[in-house]
Amino acid sequence: MKQFFILLFFVGCLNIQGQFKTVNGGFGGSGPRRGLDSLANNEISVKLSGKTKFTDYKVINLKKRDTVYIDTTLTIQKEYKHNFRRKDNFELLAFHNQGQTFNTLGYNFRTISQFPDIGFTAKQFNYLNIDDINYYKVPTPTTEIMYKTGQEQGQVLDALFTFNLSKRLNLSFAYRGLRSLGQYRRSLSSSGNFRATMTYSTPKDQYNVRTHLTTQDFTNEESGGLTAESLQNFISNDPNFTDRGRLDVNLTDAESLLDGTRFYLDHNFKLFDSRDSTNTKNFTDLKVGHKLHYEKKFFTFEQTGITTTFFGNASKTSGSLRESSDYRLINNQGYLEFNSKYVLGRFRVKANYTTVNYGYDSIYNSNALITKKRLTGNAIALGADWNGKLGNFKVNANALVTPGSGYLAGNHFNGEAIYEKDSVFKIKGSLLLTSKAPNFNQQFFQSVYEKYNWENNFTNIDTRNIGFSFKSKWGNASLDFTNIEDYVYFDTDSLPKQFNGSITYLKIKANKEFKFFKKFALDNTVMYQNVSSGSDVFRVPEFVTRNTLYYSDHWFKGNPLEVQIGATFKYFTKFRANAHNPILGEFILQNDTEIGFPTLDVFFNAKVRRTRIFFKIDNISSNFLPDRNYFSAPNYPYRDMSIRFGVVWNWFI
């Protein structure tokens, strides 16, 4: 399959020249040619059919059901998202090396997958799901390169290339590669995210297809954290250990790998189309469609020896260890879609046939009384979607019911109502009701280490979330109230358990940017959280705050350089943060250590035409904090002060 897309890529390159036209009408002529400098630059001097504008360079996201434009401006949000995930990490606490995992400071229950996953959630923060894949529509070939340095011989590079072979056919190819050694022993991280997309529609939109392919792999050396002696050397700031590579760690030969491949296809055919010639908005169409979602994931943990002092007794005392579990999901969905003014938008009925297969190829521990190697199941589900609009009011809802008692049985309902008044403000209310089985590694797991073997028969986890959001030029705010029944978690003994009570979780988040003296701004984000029931198994800090004071201006004659200089302060109150367990690839409860500390980052960013340059000093506060008490998880120190450099560069040919 990879070879097919590579071949398609080169065939596409041979056909791109039809898009290479300058204002003089010739290929490679000497006339002026310039790209998309910013959203304020409405016009690109490329002659296609009339004038090409920045609004012609479109990014389409299925999850958000909207279209945005490729944005080359320099904003404070670009600073927050300049990391290997390309997302704002406000609710996450990073480990010291990029490419490692994150501890969680806040949870989002507005969107939950319909089916249980393989698990190993600590390794999936950089995993790109279906909703993370963007599709494109561009009048000229478009490229984006993102680069950032890492910790100790490390860097990440994310490259995107997309082009339209015609107005109706778009291809895109992207690859994100990361490798970073890290400051501590056994903290090497290496990963790759390849994705390829295609969208196509016939001239009259009678047939439409959207598809993507992803292959992703994440390799991490596992240290198990600092030893007790090294932990004291770090906390006491012993000058003999300012070189963090001299600190001993609990594991010296362990490594984990998460690997995933996905193929996704969504295509439909229009059976009926009726339009009112006097008003093109008054039309009705009927479509029949099909979705295919095929995904497989593998998680492997390996060691060159057995470490009973860290993981406990094992069924063997010597030799190497390589334990691997795999997961395969195939979901076929057929749907009938009705789009008309009579339903205020789009209404879809759908039916799914889903199969799942999870497990191991052999039994690793004969003493554990494991009775099976795999968990398998299949199910039929029925549901409907509705996307309606009346003036400034929108409603989006989807429901899916999977009857039965297997691993896939459950139900899922997600609805939201949105009122938007031009660009002044936007109000959204959402409701989520879902019942689904726990992840598969919580239900079934095995290892040569005797403690890590179980077969559980947990009941479904029931989650209910009510959310409200307000976005405006005056500020943004959100409120989420979540109730979880039969929550499954990893306890202090690393074993999965089901909470027989109810978890009640409140999260309030607000953001406001204040601008003063024309060139200065203070961006503030504050989050308050409260767990009124179930706090023994569900833990979050009470307050998290991020405050960024920055200066922005254009320098030099003609404004060729835009600069952004500032500092970001972040702090979260102390709480018993979860501990990381490398053999599980999960976070587990712990009762011995509280974590909570401030960080201060200083940055200097600049923009020259379509190039954004990022220069940052991470955690400069570590140099003057009286105590070395900054940790990402128990025994895992957060990063020391480090200097990072990065760039984002766009080409519009």
N, C-alpha and C positions, 0 to 999 in steps of 0.2 A: 504493500500500500504506500509506503514512504517513497519507493522508487517511482510510483505512478505520479505522485504529486511533484516530485523533483522534475520528472519529464514534462509535466504540464507547465511547470514554472518556466523552463527554457523555451517551450513552444510559445508561451505567452510573451516572453521577452522579444521573440522574433516579430510579434505582431504589434508591439507597443508603438513602433515608429509612427503609426497612424495618429497617435495622440501628440506627437512632438511637433508643435507648430508655434512659431514665434509671431509677433505682431506683423512682421513683414510677409507672413504666409509661407516661408520656406523652412525646411528642416535644417537646423543648425545655422541659420542665417546670422548676420552681424547686427540685427536690430536689437533694441533693448528688450530684456526679459527679466522679470522679477517675480519673486514668490509671494507667499502669504505672510506678510510681516506681522499682522496682529488682527484681532477682530475689528479694530478701528479702521483698518485698511480694507475697504469694501471691494476693491477691484484688483484683479490679477491680469497683467498684460499678456494673456495667452488667448489667441483668437481661435475659439472653437465655433460655436454657433452663437454669435453675439458676444457680449462681454461675460467673462467668467468671474464670479464673485466668491467670497469666502464661504457663502452659504451653499455653494455647490460641492464643497468638500465635507461629506456627511459621514457620521459615525452612528451606527444603528445598534441599539442594545435591546435584546428580547425581553430581559427582565423588567427594564424600566418602560418598555413599550413606547420609546420615544427616539427622536433623532436629534443629535447635537452636531456641532461643527468642530472640525479640527482647530484647536486653540493653541496659539503660539504666544500668548501673553505671559507676562511674569506677574503672578499673584502670590499671596501668602499661602494659598492652598497648594500651589505648585511646590512650595518649600516643604509642606507637610507630607506630600506624596512622593518626594524624591527619595525613594528607598527601593529595595529589591522587590517589594510586593506591588509597588506603584499605587499604594492606597494609604489613607490616613490611619496611623497606628495609635490614635488617641486612647482607645479602650484596650490597648495591648501593652505588655511590658516585655521588651525584647531581651533576649539573651545577649551576651557580650559580642558575639560574632554574627555578622549578617549571614543568612542562610540557615541559622539555627531556629529553634522554636520560640514561642512566646508564651508567657504566662498571661492570664486573662484578668483584666481590671473591670470589665463590663461585658454583659451578654446581650445579644440581639435575638429576640424570639419572634420578630415580625415575619421572618421567612424561615421555614423549616422544610427540609426535603421530605418527600412523600414516602420514601422507602428507607429502611435501615441500611447503613453503609458498612464497610469493612471495619471501621473504627480506626485505631491508631491516630487519634485526632491531633496529637501533639506534632505530628509530621505533615499535617495537611494545611497549614496556614498559607503556604505558597502554592497550593494545588488549585488550578484553574478549573472551576466547574462550568456547567453549561451557561449559567447566567453571567459568567465572567468573560465570555467570548463576544467580541464586537465584530460587526460586519460593516462594510464600507461601500461608499459610492462616490467616486472622484472623477473629475473631468480630465485630469492629467495624472501620470504616475506620481505617487506620493511615498515618501520615505521618512521614517522617524528613527533616530538612534538615541538611546539613553545609556549613559555610562556612569558608574560610580565606583570609587575605590572602596576597598574593604579593610579588614583588620589583618595586618601582618601578611603581606603578599596575597592580597585579595582584590577582586573586582567583580562587578556584575555588568553585563552588556545585554541590552534588550533592543533588538532591531526589528522593525516592521517595514514591509514593502507591499503596497497595494496599488492596483491599477484596474481600469475598466477596458476590456477588449471591445466593448460597445456600450451604449447607454444602458443596456439591460443585463450585461454580464460583468461581474466583478470578481477578481481573485485577490487574495491577500495571503502573505506568508510572514511568519514572525517566529523569532527564536530568542529566548531569554536564557543566557548561560551565566552561571555563578560559580566561583571557586574562591574560597577564603581560608587561610590557614588558621587565623585566630591567635590571640595572645596567650592562651592557656594551653596546656597539654591536651592532646586528644580532643581538639575542638574543630578540626577541619570540616568544612561544609562544601558540598559540590552538588549542583543541580542543573537541570535543563528543562525548559518548557518550550516545546515546538507546537505551533498551531498553524493550520491552513484553513481558509474559509473560501466558500464560493456562493454567490447569489446570482440567480438568473430568472428572468421573466420573459415570456413571449411578447410580441409587439402590442397585443391588446390585453395583456395581463390575464390571459386565459389559463396559463400554467405558470406557477411560481415554485421555485425551489431554493432552499437555504440549507447549507450543509457545512460541517466542519470536522476536522480531524485533529486530535491532540495526542502527543506522546510526552510524558513527563516522568522525570526520575529525580529523586532526592537522596543523596548519600550523606550521612553524618557519622563522624567518629564520636563514640560515646565515652565520656569520662566518668560518669557517675558522680560528678562534683568533687570538690576538694576533700582530702582526708581531714580528720579531726585536727591533726597537728598543723597542716597547711592552712586550715581555716583560721586558727589562732594567729598564725604568722601574718595572714592577710589583714585580720581585724586590728591587730596591734601595729600594723604598718612597719613591720620589720624591714629595715633598709637592705637587708641581704636578699629580699625577695621582691624588690621593685621590678625585676625581670620576672614576669608572671610564669614563664616557662620553667622556673625552678620550683614551683609549687607542685607537690605530689597530688595525684588524683586517684580515685578509687578503682578505676578500670583503665587498663593499659593496652588492651587488645580487642576492644569491642567496637562493632560498627553496625549501623542499621541502614536499610535501603527501602524506600517506598517507590514503587514503579507503577505507572498508570497509563492506559491507552483508551481513548474514547473515539467512537464514530457517531455522529449525530446527523440526522437527515429529517427535514421537514419540507414536504412538498404537497401542493394542492392543485386541483383542476376545477375551473369554474364551469358549472353545469348550466347556469342560467344567469342572464344579465339583462336587466331592464332599466333603462334610463329615460328620464323626462328631458326631452330636447330643450325645453324652456328653462330648466333649472337642473344643472348637472349634479346638484347635491341630492336631488330626489331620485334615488336609484335603489334597486334591490338586486342582490346577487346571491347565488347559492353555490357553495363549494363543497367538494369532497376532498378529504386530505388524509395524509398518513405521516406519522412520526416514527422514526426508529432511533432508539438510544441503546447503543452497545458500549459497555464499559467493563474493563478488567483492571484489577489492582493486585499488586503483590507487596507483601511486607516481609522483609528478611532481617533476622538478627543473627550475627555470627561473632564468634570468638575463636582465638587460636588455643585457648585453654579454658578450664572450668574455674569460676570464681565463687566458691561456696561462702566465703567470708562476706560477700556482698549480697548474693541472691539466695543463700541458704543451701540446704542439702540438695544433692543431685543424684540421678540414677547411675552416673558414671563419675569417676574421679580424675580422669585424664583424657587427653585427646581434644580435637577441635570440635566446634559446635556451629552448626548452620541450621537455623529453624526458619521455615518459610510457610506463610499462609497465603492463599489466593482467594479472590472474589470476582465473580462474573455476574453481570446484570444485563439482561436483554429485555427491553420494554418496547413493545409495538403498540401504537395507538392509532386507531382509525377515528376520524371525526367528520361531522357534517356541520358546515358553518353557514349561517344565515346572516347577511349584512343588509340592514334596511332601516329606514327612518321609523318604521313601525315598531322596532325594538330599540330605537334610539341609538343604534350602533351595531355591534356585532354580538351574535349569540351562537354558541357552539355546543353541540352534544358530542360526547366522546366515549370510547370504550378501549380499555387497555388489556393487553395480555402480557404478563410479566413473568419471567423466570429468573431465579437466583441460585447461585451455587457458591458455597464458601467452605473452606476447610484446608486439609493437609493431605499430602500424598502418602504419609506413613504415620505410625504412632511412635512418638519420641520416647515416651516413658512407660514401660510395661508395668511399673508399680502403681501407676495412677488410676488404674481401672477405667481408662477411657474406653467407651463402648462403640465409638464410631469415628470415622475420619472426616465426614463432611456433613454440612447442613444444606439441604436443597429444598426448593419449593417453587410453586407456580400459582398464579392467581389471576382472576378476571376482575376488572374494576370498571365501574360506570360513573360518569360525571358530566359536568357542564361548565362552561365559561360564559361570562357576560361582560362586555365592555360597552357601557352606554354613556351618552353625552347629551346634555340639554343646556345649551348656553354655556355658562361658565362652570357648570356642575358636571362632574364625571363620576361614574361608578365602575369599579372593576371587581369582579368576583369569580372565583373558581372553586369547584367542589369535586371531590372524588371519593367514592365509597368502594372499599374492597372487602366484601363479605368473606366469612370463613374463620379459621382458627390457626392458620399457618404463620410463617415468618413475615408474610407480606400483608396480612390482614390488618385492617384499620380504616380510618377515614381522615379526610383532610378538607378543611374549608378555610379559605382566605378571601376576605373582602375588604375593600377600601372605598371611601367616599371622599372626593376632592372638590374643593371650591377654589377657583383661581380667578383673581381680579387683575387681569392684564399682568404687568410686572410689579404691581404694588404689593400684593400679599398672596399667600397660598395656604389653605387650611386643609388638613387631611386627617381623617379618622380611619382606623383599621381594626379588623377583628380577625384573629386566628384561632381555629379550633382544630386540633389534630390528635390522633391516637395512632401510635406506631410502635413497633417492636424496638428494643434497644439495639445498638450496633452489634455486629456479629462477634467481635472479639470479646464482648461482655457476656455473650451467651455461650461461647465455646472457645477454649484456648488450651494449648498444650505446650510443654517444654520438658527438657531433661531435668530442669530444676523442679523439684517435687511440689513446691508451693504453687507454681504457675500451671496448674492443670484444673480445669473445671468444665462441667456441662450444666448449664443453668436453664431453668424453665421460667423465665421472668414473664410477667404480664406486660401488656402494652403500657407505654408512658403516655399519659394524657396531659396535653399542654393547651392552655387558654391564655391568649394575650389580647389586651385592649390597648391600642396606641393612638396618640394624638400628636400632630405636628403642626407647627406654625412657622412659616418662612416669610420674611418681609424685609424691606429696606431698613426697618427699625431694629431688626434682630431675628434670631431663630430660636425656637424652643421645641422640645418634645417631651412627652410623658408616656411611659409604658408601665402597665400593670399586668403582671404575669402570675399565673397559678399553675403549678405542676403537680400532678398526682403520680405516684409510683415511680419517682425519679430514680435512675440507676447511676451509680457513681463507684469510683474505686476508693476503698477505705484505706485507713492507715496501714493495714497489712497487705496492701496491693491487691486485694480480692474484690471483685465486683459485687455490689450489694444493692438491694432495692429498698428504698426508703418507704416505709409504710404510712407515712404521714403526708401532709400537704406543704408544698413550698410556696410562699407568697413573696413576690419580688417586685419592688417598686424602683423605677429608674426615671429621674428627671434630669434633663440636659438642656443647657442654654448657651447660646453663642451670640456675642455682640462685638462688633468692631467700632472703635471710636477713632475718628480722624481729627487732627488738630494741627494748626500752623501749616496747613496745606500739604506738607511733606512728611508728616509723622502720623503714625497709627498705632493703636493698641488693640490687638485681637485677643478676646477672652473667651474661653470655653470652660464651663463648670458643669460637673456631673455629681448629682446626689443619688445615693442608693441606700435602700433599706430592705433587709430580709426579715420580715416580722414573724415568719414561721419557717422552720427548716434550716436555720442558720448553722446548725451543727454539720450539715452536709453540703450546703451551698453558701460559699463565702465570697464576698466582694468587699473592697474598701468603701467606706462611707462617703468620702469625698475624693474627687479627682479634679484637678484644675490645670489648665494650660494657659499661659499668658505670654503673648509675643509683642514686644515693643520694637518697632522698626521704622526706618527712614527710607523713603523712596523718592527718586528724582531722576531727571535726565541730565546727563553731563555732556559738556563740550558743545561747540557751535554746531547747530543743525540737529542737535539731539540724537547723535548716533548711538549713544550708550545709555541704557536705563539701568539703574542700580537699586539694590534693595539690601539694606544693612540693618541688622537687628540682633536680638537675643530672645530665646524662648525659655521660659521657666515652667517646669512641670513638677507637680507634687501630688502624691496620693497618701491618704492616711494609712496608718499601720493596720494590717490584718493578717490572719494566718493563711498566707498564700499557699497554694498547692505545691507539692513537691513533684519533681520529674522522675519518672521511672523509665529507664532506657529500654528494657526488655519488652515492656508493654507499649512503648511509644505513646504514653498517656501521662496525665497529671493525676496525682493521688492526694488524698487528704493527709495533713500532718498537724500535730498539736504542739510542736516544740518551738517554733520560730515565728516571730512576727516580722513582716516586711513593710516598709513605708519610708520613702526618702525623697528629697528634692533633687532635681537635676537642672543645670543651666547650660544651654547650648548657644553658641555665638555663630552667626552666619554672615556671609557676604555673597550676594547673588547679583548677577548682571545679565543683561540681554542685549545682544548685538544682532539686529535684524531678526532672523528666525532662530538664533542660537541662544539658549539659556545656560548660563554657567553658575555652578553651585560650589561654594567653598564653605566648609563648616568645621567648627571645633566642638566635638561631642563631649558632654559632661565635664565642662571646664571647672565645675564646682567641686570635682573630686580632689582638686589640688588644695582647697582650703577648708574642706569639711573636717571637723575635729575627729570624727570617727569614721572608720571604713565600714560603714553599715549598709552599703548599697548592694542589694542582691536582686537577681531576677527570680530566683527560687532558692530554697534552703540549699546551702553548699555551692551555689552557682553565682559568683559575683557578676554584677553588671559591669559594663565596660569602663575602663579608666579613661582619662582624657585622651582623645585621639583626633587627628586632623584628617578630614575626608574631602575629596574633590569629586565633582561630577559635572556632566553636561547633558543637555537634551538638544538635539539638532533636527530640524525638519527641512526636507527638500520638496519643492513643488516644481516639477519640470514643465 
